[in-house]
């Protein structure tokens, strides 16, 4: 009896995980901008006050945002 309960629990967990993955992966294909792109604004930096490492990290983060939001509009 206990083995059956464990198997059922594992199977149910697997189905739940699959459903969550599918739900999270869904991207609008109608050409609309996802809400996250409306609130996820580019980060700014000060060329005179921020370190080179900070500037590089800010540019990388902005590039990721741009790539995600561009891909989401397609």
VEXVO-620111 format. One record per residue: x, y, z of N, C-alpha, C in turn; residue in one letter. Coordinates in nm, 2 decimals, padded with zeros to 4 digits. Each point is the difference from the previous one (the first is absolute). Layout:
BEGIN
(rec (X; Y; Z); (X; Y; Z); (X; Y; Z); 'a'),
...
This chain:
BEGIN
(rec (00.08; -00.12; 00.00); (-00.08; 00.12; 00.00); (00.09; 00.13; 00.00); 'x'),
(rec (00.10; 00.00; 00.08); (00.09; 00.12; 00.01); (00.07; 00.02; -00.13); 'x'),
(rec (00.05; -00.11; -00.07); (00.06; 00.02; -00.13); (-00.09; 00.07; -00.10); 'x'),
(rec (-00.12; -00.04; 00.00); (-00.10; 00.05; -00.10); (-00.02; 00.15; 00.03); 'x'),
(rec (00.00; 00.04; 00.12); (-00.02; 00.14; 00.04); (00.12; 00.09; -00.05); 'x'),
(rec (00.12; -00.06; 00.02); (00.12; 00.07; -00.04); (00.01; 00.01; -00.15); 'x'),
(rec (-00.04; -00.10; -00.08); (00.00; 00.01; -00.14); (-00.10; 00.10; -00.05); 'x'),
(rec (-00.12; 00.00; 00.06); (-00.10; 00.10; -00.03); (00.05; 00.14; 00.02); 'x'),
(rec (00.06; 00.02; 00.11); (00.05; 00.13; 00.04); (00.11; 00.05; -00.10); 'x'),
(rec (00.09; -00.09; -00.04); (00.10; 00.03; -00.09); (-00.06; 00.03; -00.14); 'x'),
(rec (-00.09; -00.08; -00.04); (-00.07; 00.02; -00.13); (-00.07; 00.14; 00.00); 'x'),
(rec (-00.07; 00.03; 00.11); (-00.07; 00.13; 00.01); (00.10; 00.11; -00.01); 'x'),
(rec (00.11; -00.01; 00.07); (00.10; 00.11; 00.01); (00.05; 00.02; -00.14); 'x'),
(rec (00.03; -00.11; -00.07); (00.05; 00.01; -00.14); (-00.09; 00.08; -00.09); 'x'),
(rec (-00.13; -00.04; 00.01); (-00.10; 00.07; -00.09); (-00.01; 00.15; 00.04); 'x'),
(rec (00.01; 00.03; 00.13); (-00.01; 00.14; 00.04); (00.12; 00.08; -00.05); 'x'),
(rec (00.12; -00.06; 00.01); (00.12; 00.06; -00.05); (-00.01; 00.03; -00.15); 'x'),
(rec (-00.05; -00.10; -00.07); (-00.01; 00.01; -00.15); (-00.10; 00.12; -00.03); 'x'),
(rec (-00.11; 00.00; 00.07); (-00.10; 00.11; -00.02); (00.06; 00.14; 00.03); 'x'),
(rec (00.08; 00.01; 00.10); (00.06; 00.12; 00.04); (00.10; 00.05; -00.11); 'x'),
(rec (00.08; -00.10; -00.05); (00.10; 00.03; -00.10); (-00.07; 00.05; -00.13); 'x'),
(rec (-00.11; -00.06; -00.04); (-00.07; 00.04; -00.12); (-00.06; 00.14; 00.02); 'x'),
(rec (-00.06; 00.02; 00.12); (-00.06; 00.13; 00.03); (00.11; 00.11; 00.00); 'x'),
(rec (00.11; -00.03; 00.05); (00.11; 00.11; 00.01); (00.06; 00.02; -00.13); 'x'),
(rec (00.01; -00.09; -00.09); (00.06; 00.01; -00.13); (-00.09; 00.07; -00.10); 'x'),
(rec (-00.13; 00.01; 00.03); (-00.09; 00.06; -00.10); (00.04; 00.15; -00.02); 'x'),
(rec (00.02; 00.04; -00.12); (00.04; 00.14; -00.04); (-00.11; 00.04; -00.10); 'x'),
(rec (-00.05; 00.12; 00.02); (-00.10; 00.05; -00.10); (00.06; 00.00; -00.14); 'x'),
(rec (-00.08; -00.05; -00.09); (00.05; 00.00; -00.14); (-00.08; 00.10; -00.09); 'x'),
(rec (-00.08; 00.08; 00.06); (-00.08; 00.10; -00.07); (00.07; 00.13; -00.03); 'x'),
(rec (00.13; 00.01; 00.04); (00.07; 00.12; -00.03); (-00.01; 00.10; 00.11); 'x'),
(rec (-00.07; -00.03; 00.11); (-00.02; 00.09; 00.11); (00.12; -00.01; 00.09); 'x'),
(rec (00.03; 00.11; 00.07); (00.11; 00.01; 00.09); (-00.04; -00.06; 00.14); 'x'),
(rec (00.07; -00.10; 00.05); (-00.03; -00.06; 00.13); (00.01; 00.11; 00.11); 'x'),
(rec (-00.08; -00.01; 00.10); (00.00; 00.10; 00.11); (00.13; 00.02; 00.06); 'x'),
(rec (00.09; -00.11; 00.01); (00.13; 00.02; 00.06); (00.08; 00.10; -00.08); 'x'),
(rec (-00.01; 00.01; -00.13); (00.07; 00.09; -00.08); (-00.04; 00.14; 00.02); 'x'),
(rec (-00.13; 00.02; 00.04); (-00.05; 00.14; 00.03); (00.06; 00.05; 00.13); 'x'),
(rec (00.03; -00.09; 00.10); (00.05; 00.05; 00.12); (00.15; -00.02; 00.02); 'x'),
(rec (00.06; -00.09; -00.08); (00.14; -00.03; 00.01); (00.08; 00.10; -00.08); 'x'),
(rec (00.03; 00.11; 00.06); (00.06; 00.11; -00.07); (00.15; -00.02; -00.01); 'x'),
(rec (00.07; 00.06; -00.10); (00.14; -00.01; -00.01); (00.07; 00.07; 00.12); 'x'),
(rec (00.11; -00.06; 00.04); (00.08; 00.06; 00.11); (00.09; 00.10; -00.05); 'x'),
(rec (00.02; 00.11; 00.07); (00.10; 00.10; -00.04); (00.12; 00.00; 00.09); 'x'),
(rec (00.11; 00.06; -00.04); (00.12; 00.01; 00.08); (00.07; 00.13; -00.03); 'x'),
(rec (00.09; 00.03; 00.09); (00.08; 00.12; -00.02); (00.14; -00.03; -00.04); 'x'),
(rec (00.03; 00.04; -00.12); (00.13; -00.03; -00.06); (00.12; 00.06; 00.09); 'x'),
(rec (-00.03; 00.11; 00.07); (00.10; 00.06; 00.08); (00.01; -00.05; 00.14); 'x'),
(rec (-00.11; -00.07; 00.05); (00.00; -00.04; 00.14); (00.00; -00.15; 00.02); 'x'),
(rec (-00.05; -00.07; -00.10); (-00.01; -00.15; 00.02); (00.13; -00.06; -00.06); 'x'),
(rec (00.03; -00.12; 00.06); (00.12; -00.07; -00.04); (-00.02; -00.07; -00.14); 'x'),
(rec (00.10; -00.03; -00.06); (-00.01; -00.07; -00.13); (-00.08; -00.13; 00.01); 'x'),
(rec (00.02; -00.07; 00.11); (-00.07; -00.13; 00.02); (-00.15; 00.03; 00.01); 'x'),
(rec (-00.04; 00.10; 00.07); (-00.14; 00.03; 00.02); (-00.06; 00.04; -00.14); 'x'),
(rec (00.07; 00.08; -00.07); (-00.05; 00.04; -00.13); (-00.02; -00.12; -00.09); 'x'),
(rec (00.10; -00.09; 00.00); (-00.01; -00.12; -00.08); (-00.12; -00.08; 00.04); 'x'),
(rec (-00.03; -00.02; 00.13); (-00.11; -00.08; 00.05); (-00.13; 00.07; -00.04); 'x'),
(rec (-00.01; 00.13; 00.01); (-00.12; 00.07; -00.04); (-00.03; -00.02; -00.15); 'x'),
(rec (00.10; 00.01; -00.08); (-00.02; -00.01; -00.14); (-00.04; -00.15; -00.03); 'x'),
(rec (00.05; -00.10; 00.07); (-00.04; -00.14; -00.02); (-00.14; -00.02; 00.04); 'x'),
(rec (-00.04; 00.06; 00.11); (-00.14; -00.01; 00.04); (-00.10; 00.07; -00.09); 'x'),
(rec (00.04; 00.11; -00.05); (-00.09; 00.07; -00.10); (00.00; -00.08; -00.13); 'x'),
(rec (00.11; -00.06; -00.04); (-00.01; -00.09; -00.12); (-00.09; -00.12; 00.01); 'x'),
(rec (00.00; -00.06; 00.12); (-00.09; -00.11; 00.03); (-00.14; 00.05; -00.01); 'x'),
(rec (-00.03; 00.11; 00.06); (-00.14; 00.06; 00.00); (-00.04; 00.02; -00.15); 'x'),
(rec (00.09; 00.06; -00.07); (-00.04; 00.03; -00.14); (-00.02; -00.12; -00.08); 'x'),
(rec (00.08; -00.10; 00.02); (-00.01; -00.13; -00.08); (-00.14; -00.07; 00.04); 'x'),
(rec (-00.03; 00.00; 00.13); (-00.12; -00.06; 00.05); (-00.12; 00.07; -00.06); 'x'),
(rec (00.00; 00.13; 00.01); (-00.12; 00.08; -00.04); (-00.01; 00.00; -00.15); 'x'),
(rec (00.10; -00.01; -00.07); (00.00; 00.00; -00.15); (-00.06; -00.14; -00.04); 'x'),
(rec (00.05; -00.11; 00.06); (-00.05; -00.13; -00.03); (-00.15; -00.02; 00.03); 'x'),
(rec (-00.04; 00.06; 00.11); (-00.14; -00.01; 00.05); (-00.10; 00.07; -00.10); 'x'),
(rec (00.05; 00.09; -00.07); (-00.09; 00.08; -00.09); (-00.03; -00.08; -00.13); 'x'),
(rec (00.08; -00.10; -00.03); (-00.01; -00.07; -00.13); (-00.12; -00.10; 00.01); 'x'),
